[in-house]
Amino acid sequence: MKISLAADSALLKPDFTFGVATASFQIEGAANSRLPCIWDTFCAEPGRIKDGSDGLVACDHVNRWREDVELIASLGVDAYRFSIAWGRVINRDGSINQAGLDFYRQLLEALQAHNIKAFVTLYHWDLPQYLQDNGGWLNRATAFKFADYADKVSRALGDKVYSYATLNEPFCSAYLSYEAGIHAPGVQNRKQGRQVAHHLLLAHGLAMTVLRRNAPRALNGIVLNFSPCHPASTSDADIRAARMADQYHNQWYIQPLFEGRYPELLSELPSNEQPEIAAGDMAIIAQPLDFLGVNYYTRTVYRDNGKGWFSDVPPTTPPLTDMGWEIYPAGLTEILLDINKRYPLPPVYITENGAAMPDTVQQGMVQDSERVAYFQQHLQAVEHAISAGVRIDGYFAWSLMDNFEWAEGYAKRFGIVYVDYTTQQRVLKASAIALRDCFASRTAADNKSANK
Ligand code: FCB
């Protein structure tokens, strides 16, 4: 099982960055050496997580980070994307937790020793619970607390970090957490969802100024998720529904960054569902970005729900991943071309892309051929976007290893490395080997041209 790219592929050029990605709550464990976060609370509520699990141990990465760095290095990647747990580095009173900060500092130094660039995300959903008790993202003050956290971290870690992303997928922290109610804190309220989205974007804007000041040489930006919104039929109503969904789920988060305004759909929302926006907020949000992170997994199909709104039509026809998500690589090219046409994008990094599959270990091996095919097709989709003129500087596979998949618990495996949760043993899947060989073919090609 191989991943093969054309010899002249843009992805094989030496300045293209390949990496693997994780997030703090999903892998770290060692919950007693950080403050509790909203996901600890959510996991403790019966029925919230499918397998009843939590993040207390996860992949025990805080205790095994040295081996994990060796594992990452063994894959031959250029970069590692991970997130910092806010409640591991900042105490309740706003002061720095030195032990927590030292953990990340050591991790960064180990990566540096292997010549691996660190892509750090400051917020991948694990809001400290004490901030939630004070209103969480519904409270405007949380945006300022976030900027303060970004300030402290970037002063301490500065340019040891190659790239800072403020937020990972504000869509999830707003929509899934406050409208769909399937992510922590599990609220279902449209007005609150829109308010949270606004405060998240405000937090991003405030933090960008801080990052540019404290880490001027780092690539500073944000990570958004996109899913092309396709109509279920050719009816006008469904086409309109898909357009609304695109505005509500995709453009809502990107348009403010580049145009300092929300999509038109905002004005169509009943006034009691519109967020409160203070004077000057939109200008704060529209900070220049050094990079845009794009996460992509699948497309979504929408139909008119008969009440002037849209509802999604879950896919039923294969190929589907273990999450039930349609495998639709063309959607990645589509979304990249679309945002490139609409906005003056900075360099783009694909910060997450991958698939959950029902992996099992047999004779010490995991033959995840469907995941290998997924990567092959999606890397080609990235290549198509580059050929069509989008500047894409890197690609990160989600995920380095199997981990806590939020509301799905540990049942869904996204890793290119298998994790046996009883022994914490890590086993390279065929996809890890295929990616490793693909990265290595690049070095081989470089050496060849250098020797000529
Ligand atoms: C993304 C999240 C990431 C992971 C993947 C499967 O939405 O950013 O943490 O759970 O989905």
Boltz pocket constraint, residues with backbone or C-beta under 6 A from the ligand:
constraints:
  - pocket:
      binder: B
      contacts: [[A, 23], [A, 26], [A, 168], [A, 169], [A, 172], [A, 225], [A, 295], [A, 352], [A, 398], [A, 404], [A, 405], [A, 406], [A, 414]]
      max_distance: 6.0
